[in-house]
Amino acid sequence: MSNPYQSFSGDSGNQFGGAGGYGDYDYHQSGSYGYQQPNGYGYQQPGSFGYHQPGAAPGNPPGGAPAQPIDAMDIVGQTFKGYLKQPVPGMLAMLVHLIISFALLLVPGTVLGGISAAMEESGRDIEPLVPTVGIPLMVVMALAAYAYLCWMMANLFNGSRKIADGEKVTFRDYFRFAQLSGCAGVYACFFILVTLGSIAGGFPGLILYALLWPAPVIKADDPDKPLMDCFREALDLIMENLGQSLLFILVCSLITSFVVFIPIVGFLAAYPIWALGMVLFTRAMQRRPAARFE
């Protein structure tokens, strides 16, 4: 099985073990990649990726002691600290993503508007264009925007994953194609479920979002994990940490909502911050290592 922590550019990157990939991170030798703090729940010092004694549960302190409870507020703080250490790549990437998104919506509409205007000037009836051109074009535009949204979120999770690993993130980490189709597919299914739940009455959509949101992050961290396993693990993790998960979603969403209103840079920073928070909280629930930012 290919190493899910390997950089999508083909570089080896930081890895959680030997040839076995992330599945072996519980058994590092002493002195390699840092030592987990006793009060941690998977967090490490920046660039360190977990020393665990054999027999210890994943993410537990050495010796197999019980893991500390997850602190949602601490993870929110870590999210902003981690993002602010290297904010430029994510903001530039979001700027380009937004430009492409607007182009996907604007160009077809502009073309249709130009055709309609030309037909009106020539005295031709434009009503036949509505069922034959207008509606199909709107469907294509919606599908294109939806597909791009899923690909954009997969890239945001990819860049956030590298930050959580304690690595230096670049602009290209937010614009990958290789091995991102799985994460984009999981996000597409998640988005469809939440949308259908919202159409069914609003509240079911909120419930589905609250229970399944870690699924795309799980897929981003482990590209070989089957789709249904991602959703199953997401549900299990949320049910085990329901209170802190709801607190994290509430606080992080409120803060990022305020960030959006910061002039010029706010909207560009909100999505990368939100994605990093999702990655850090998911790893905390999994008791998996992540860099700790000071």
N, C-alpha and C positions, 0 to 999 in steps of 0.2 A: 504494500500500500504506500502511495506516495506521501511524503511528509507535508502535512497541511501548513506547517509553519515555514515552509520554504518560500522565499520571495518569488512572486509571480514573474519577476524579470529573469529568473533562472539562477539568481545568486543564492547561496546557501543560507545567508541570514543567520539570526540567532535561533538556536534549536534547543529543545528541552530534553536532550538526551543524546544517545549515540545513534546508531543506525536505526534503532527502533522508532525514532521520531517522538512525537509528543506523548505517546503512550508509555514511555519509559521515564518520564520526568520525576517519578517518585523516588528514584534510586540513584541519584547523583552521588559521586564520591565526595568526601569532605574536601573543602577547599575549592570546589568547582562551582562557578556561577552564583556564589553568594549564599547567605544563610538567612532563613526566614525569621522574621521577628516573632517573639513569643506571643504577642497580641495580634498577630496578623491572621487573615483569613484568605491567604493566597497572595497577598501583596508582598512585593519584594522591593529592595532598593533599586533605583534605576539601573537597568542593564543586568540585573541579577535574576536568575530563573530557577531558584528553588533547590536547596539542599534538604533532602528528606532521608531519614533512616529507613532501612528496610523494615517493613511491617507497619509503618505509619500510614494512616489513611491519607488520601490525596488532599493536600492543602493543610493538613494538621501540622502543628509544631512537631519537631523531632521527638521521638519517643512514643508517638502514637497518642498524645494527649488530645482531649476533645477540642475540636475547632471552636474558636470564638464566634459568637453570633455576628451576623452581618450588620453593619452600621450604614444605613442608607445615606445619612447626612455626610458621613465621612467620604463615601464614594462620590457624592455630588461635588464635594470639595476637591477630591482628587481629579475629577473630570475637568474642572476648570483649570486647576494647576497644570495638569498634563497638556491640555490644549494650548494654554498660553505660553508654554515653553517653545512651541514651534507652530504658531498660528497661520503663518503666511501661506504654506502650501495648500492647506485646506480652504482658505478663503479664495485664493486664486482659482483653485479647482471648482469651487462653487460658482464663481463668476462665469467661468467657461461653460459649466453645466447649465446655468440659467440662460446664457446666450443661445446655446443649442436648443434648449427647451422652447424658448420664444420663437426661434426660427422654425421649429417643427410645427408650431401652431400658426405662425404669422404668414409664412410663405404660401402654403396652400390656400389660405383664406384670401390673400392678396391676389393670387392668380384667378381664383373664382370671381372675386370682385371686379377684376379687370375684364374678364370675359363678359360678365353681366353688363358692365358699363358700355362695352363695345356693341353688344347686341341691342341695348336700349337706344344708342345713338343711330344705329342702322334701322330702327323701327321694328326689330324682330321681338317676338314674345319670349320673355325669359322664364316663364312659368314651367315649361318642359325641363328646364335645367334642374329644378328642385328635386324631383324624384330620380332623375337619371345621373346627375352630377353632384348636386349639393349634398344630399343625404349620404351617398357612398363616401364622398370626400370627408364629411364630418366623422364618419365611422373610422375611416383610415387615420385621420388626425388624432382621434381619441386613442386608438390602439397604439399609434406611434408614441404618443405622449406617455401612455401607460408603460410601454416597454422601456422607454428611456428612463422613466422614474425608477423602475426596478433595477436597471443597470446602474443608475446613479447611486442608489442606496447600497448596492453591492460594493461599489467602489468606495463609498464612505466607510463602510465596515472594514474594507481592506486597509485603508489608510489608518483607521482607528486601531485596528489589530496591531499594526506595526508600532504605533505609539504605546499601546499597552504592553508590548514586548520590550519597551525601553529602547527601541531603535530610532534612528533618524528617518523621518518621513519626508518624501519628496513629492513634487507635483505629479509625477508619473504614477505614484502609488494610488492616486485617486482617479487614474485613467487607465485601467487594466482591462484586458479582455480574457486572457488565459485564466482558466479555472474559476472564473467568476459566474459562469452560467448557472451553476448549481445554486449559489447564494441568491442570484437574481430570480431563479425559479421558485425558491422557497419564499422569498419576499413577495413574489407575484401571487402565490397561493394564499399567503397570509393576508395580503391586501384584498384579495377577492373575498375571503371569509369575513373579514371585518366589514367590507362594503355590503355584502349580502346581509350581515347582521344588522347593519345600520338601516338598510332599506326595510328590514322586517320590523323595525320599531325603534331603532336608535340604541336602546339599552343593550340588546343582545350584541351589537357591534362593540360597545365598550367592554363588555364582559370578555368577548373573544380577544380583543386587543390586550386586555390586562393579563389574560391567561397564556397567550401564545407569542407575545412579542420577542422572547429570546430566540425563537426558532431560526431566523435569518442569521443571527450572530453565531449560533452553534454551527450552522453550515459554513459560515465564513472561516471559523477556526478549524473546522474539520471537513474539508471538501468531499471526502469519501463517505461521509455518513449519509445513509438513505434519507429521503425526504420525510417519510413517516416517523423515523427515529428522531429526527430533529424536532418535530412537533410533540412527540411523546416525551422527550427529555425536557422540552420547554415547559410542558404542563406539569411534569413532576417537580421541576425546580421551583416553579411559581407556587405550587401547593405547599411545598416545604418551607417557603419563605414569603408567604402571602402578605403579611403585614408590612415588612420592610420593602417588598417589591412595590406595593401600592404607594407607600410613602415616597419611594424613589421616583416613581412615575409622576406623582403629583408635584413634588418639589422641583424636579428637573424640568418638567414641562412648563411650570409657571416661570421659572427663572429664564429659560430659553425664550419664552414668549416675550419677556421684557427685553431680552437681548436683541430681538428682532427690531425693536424700535430705536436702537442706537443708530444715529445717522451714518449712512454710507456703509459701515462695516458690519452692522448688527445682523442684517439678513444673511450676509455671507458667512458669518461665524456660527449662526444658530444650528444649522443642520450638522456640521462637523462636530460641534460640542455634544449635541444630542446623540449622535452615533457613537462617540467615544464613551459617553456615559453608559449606553446600552452594552458596549463591549466589556467595560470594567465591572458592571454589576453582574452580568452573566458569568464572568469568570469567578467573581466572588461566590456566587451561588454554586458553581461547579467545584469550588475549592481548588481552583487552578491558579497558577502564578501570574502575576502582572507587576509591572514596574510600579514603584511607589514614588510619588513626586513631592519634593520638599519646597 
